[in-house]
């Protein structure tokens, strides 16, 4: 049985003073540095020396460029600088998010339904922004969602991301508890709908306090998780304040068949907004360039297969809006190496089919990390 590895030695970086270690990962360590000018704390991700082959270097450069391209978004971690230390190790200087991230929060806090909905809409906006830029994240999970000083979720770690349609055959690490069936099977292939699944699986985790197919008290090894992901119906979240409509959103977003899921992250965001409105909650704004932040002026949607006209009418009526894997947490981010191809999604139609819940959920006081 192997223990936790020792952290690497932080490199000397001109203009920065190292403070302390703040994170260990499979390919990199993250340190807190103090930047001299402008004076501020920053998080510096440093690749591990033993992993510096050409492929890893290329992935690091890709991550730096992708995150820089997207980091103007309020729910994506900001990149300040990237470079190579004197010892040759690549490093990435990023916004320092001082608050506990979702990997810690979903295991130690009982977040309210309102909080989970707000997090979900903001993360969906970030994922849609990446997709609009032609980028698939491919590893959305609680450990890759930090929390800014102002309480916003911030998506990070685009290290295995790929430009849609250009990642065929590349080997990537996937976090099994939040991975969709098409990426854990013998012929992995995914597209934007794979990110939709992982986004919903992350929302499920913050609601349930566990990853979707983790069975408390049972073995939750990688093979067992894969078998459940491929064949087991989505378990109930198991909390009394869970709205029926929100259960429906998660079930559709995490359908085994990608063709039955929401075709886009923004469709997930709008479905979550509809749940907020039905519960009488403030509606979280969409932060997606080129889209209206509200809902009443959106073009009518065509009912997806399996949804009746009555369900579609109900979904339309509800839209007048103007505006981690193993039980002990240690193995909850089990990762396997898989070649992944991206497919260009075909035409699709969105429908929500919400059911009006009976009551607004009661506020739950805080109670209860993967890497």
Secondary structure, DSSP 8 states (H G I E B T S, - for coil): -------------TTEEEEEEEEE-SSEEEEEEEETTTTEEEEEEEE-GGG-SHHHHHHHHHHHHHHHHHTTSTTB--EEEEEE-TTS-EEEEEE---B--HHHHHHH----HHHHHHHHHHHHHHHHHHHHTTEE----SGGGEEE-TTS-EEE---TT-EETTS-TTEEEEEEGGG--HHHHSSS-EE-HHHHHHHHHHHHHHHHHSS-TT--TTS---HHHHHHHHHHS-------TT--HHHHHHHHHHT-SSGGGS-SSHHHHHHHHHHHHHHTT--------TTS-SSSTTS------TT--HHHHHHHHHTT------STTSTTTT-EEEEEEEE---------------SS------------
